[in-house]
Amino acid sequence: MRKLECSLVAQNLYDDPEFFAGYSQLRRSAQGLAGAPEWPAVRALLPDLTGKQVVDLGCGFGWFCRWARENGAAKIVGYDLSEKMLERARHDTEDEGIEYVKADLELLELSDQTFDFAYSSLALHYVAGFARLVKMVHQCLVPGARFVFTIEHPMYTAPVRPKWVRDADGRKSWPINQYAIEGTRVTNWFTEGVVKQHRMLGTTLNSLIDAGFTVRHVQEWSPTTDQLVEDPSLAAEMARPGFVIIAAER
């Protein structure tokens, strides 16, 4: 297992060959939206996309972009940092109504009131400048538009290896794996040195409110009874939710 380099700019996980190979084997990578167990819950929160201008932040392989077009969206722009992800998205897409653009969400700027709907799937827990990003998303949406996104649940992002630290007087202090300590987490997932950003759920919601959004729905996702019967491995999600689904309105 190789260790990725960390820096002050966004970490491009998905262009790392070892990481990309592992990620591509996931069910959601191979099957798309049908392989994402949270998708039915997400879909229930989506507005009618007929004739809408849509932005997808962290579009990956383009699964949602293509779904949005199939469900009436007029134009979709998908942004992602990974050239490997975008290459596959372009290969699998034959539609002039979908545009894929390489961009760093930490630096992305969008024009005011350009889009009717914004979407993001499991990308924003990598973004350190979350508050800046959601303000930009708010500005790029027309009044009344929705922003629906999923992130890893902060109960999932919080843990790191327990470690006691010493204060200035040499006394032992708290361990750094507490939920209330926000910031960078470095973990191993397909490769070493994967950087994520841990934020408490309240911080995520307050960032949306501070940006001017009205929070319409928050779901700490867990599988349905039917999903548990179909896939017993999802039982672990009953003890600690893996995802949060949030719908906000401009």
N, C-alpha and C positions, 0 to 999 in steps of 0.2 A: 504494500500500500504506500503510495507516494504522497508527499505532503505538498499542498498547494501554497503558493506564495500569498501573503497578505499585504495589502497596501492601503493607502488612504482613498484610492479610487475604488469603484465597484469591483467586486471579485467576479471574474468571468468563469464561473464554475463549469458551465455547460460546453465550453470549448476545450476543456481539459479531456483528453482522450479516455482516460480511465474512468472519470466521472460520467462522461457522456455514454460510454458503453454500458455502465451499470444502470444509469437512469433510463436508457432506451429499453431495458428489459422489464421495467415496471408495467403493471397492467394498464395504468392510465396512459402510459406512453404508447403501448401497442394498440390499445382499443379506443383511445380517445375519451370522449365524454362518457361513453357507455362503460368505461372501465374506472370511472371516478365515482366512488360510492356516495359522495356528497352532492353529485350533480342533480338528482331529482329535487333536493331541497333548494339548491341554487336556482334551478329553472323556474320553480314556483314563485320566485321573487322578481323575475325579469319582466319588464314592461313589453307591450307590443312594439316590436322593432320595425314594423312596416314603414318604409320610407325614411328611416332614421340614419343619421350620421353617427357612427360608433367608433370608439377608441378602445383598444385592448392593450393594457399595460402589462408587459411580460407575456407576449402571445405564444411563446414556445413553438410547438409544431403547427400552430394555426387551427387547432380543432374548433375553438369557439368562433374564430373569425368565419370559418366556413359554415358553421351552424347558424350564425347570425344572418349570413347572406341567404341561406336556405329558408330562413324564417322572415324574409322580407326587408332586411336592412338595405338601404340604398348604397352605402359606402362604409367600409371598415378599414381603419388603419391599425395595424398591429405593430407594436414596438417591442424589441427585445435586444439584449446585449450580445447574445450568442449567434455567431455566424453559422455555426453548425445547426442550430435550431431553425434559423431563418432559411437556410439552404433546403432543409427538408420541407419546411412549410411552403416554400415556393414550388418545390417539386410536386407536392401533393395538391396544389391549387391551380386551377385553370379558370380564373375569374377576374376580369378587369375591375370589378367592384371591390376587390381586396388588395390592399397595399401593405407590404411588409417593410419596416424600416429599422435599421440597426440604431439603437440609442441606449444610453445609460440613464436609467430612471432617476439617478441622483442628480442629473444635470438637465433632464428633459424640460423643454419649454414649449407650451402649446398656445396658440392664439386664443384670445377671449371669445367665448360663446361660439365655438366652432362645432361642438358635438352635442348630440341629443341623448347620448348614453355612454357611460364609461364602465369598463369591466376589468377585473384583474383576478387571476387565479393563482394562489400560492406563490406570489412573487414579492409582495410588499414587506414580508418579514426579513427580506434581504436588504431593505432600503434603510440606511441610517437617517437620512433626511426626510423622514416620513411626514412631519408637519409641513415642510416646504412643499412636498409633493401633493398633499391633499389640498393645499391652498391653490396650487396651480390647476389641479383637476376641477376644483370648484369654479375657477375663473373660466376654464375652457368649456364648461357646460352652459347650455341655455337655461333660463329660469324654468324650474319645474322638472328638470332632467334628473335621472337617477344615476347613482354610482353604486354598483354591486360588486363586492369583492370577497375573496376568501384568503385567510392567512392561517399559518400554523397557530394552534391555540397557545397562549403564553404559558400555560402549564406544561406544554411540550417543549417550548423553547427555553424555559427558565433553567433547568438543571445543567450544571457543569460539574466537573470532578471536585469533590469537597476539598477545600484547602483553607487552613487557618492563616490569617495574616497578623502581623504585629504592628501596633501603633508606634508613635514616635518615642514612647517610653519603653518600648520592647515588650509590652504586654500583649498577650493573645487577644484577638478580637474575633468578630463574627466570621463564619465561613462564607465564601463568595457564591455559594449556590442557592441563595435565597431568591424567592419570587420577586420580592420588592426591590431588588437591586437590578436596575435596568441597564441595558447596554449590550456590548458585543459579546457573543458567545462563539467559541470555536469548538467544533465537534468533528467527528469522523462519520462520513456518510458516502460510501463508495470510494472515497479517498480521504486522506488526512487534511486537516486545516480548513474545513468548511466554515465560513463565517456567516452567522445569522445575527439579527438584531432582536434582542428580547425587550418587549414593552409590556407593561401590565395592560390588561384589558381596558381599564379606566383611562389610561393614557391614549390608547388608540381612539376610543370614543370621544374623549375631550379634544383631541386633535381635529377630529371631524367637526365637532361643534364650534371650536374656535375658528375654523376655516369658513364657517357660515352654513354648513350642512345641517339639515334636520335628520336625525337618526330615525329611521322608520322600522327597522327590524334588526335584531341581533339573535343569532342562533349558535349556541355551542353544540356543534353537530354530534349526533350519535345515531347509530344505525337503527332502522326500523326492525320490527319483528320479522318481517319477510326477508329483509337483507341478512339478518342473523341466521335464518334457516338456510338461505342460499349459500352464505359464506360465513361459517362459524369463526373464522379467524378475526372477524370484525368485533368479536366479543370484547377484545381489549379496549375498544373505544368506549365501552360502557363505564370503565373505571377511570379513564382519563381521556377527555375528548381531544382528538387530534387537530380539529379545525374549528375556526370561527367564521361564520357567514354573516356579513353585514350589508344592509341596504340603507343608503342615505340619499337624501333629496336636496337639490339646490334650491 
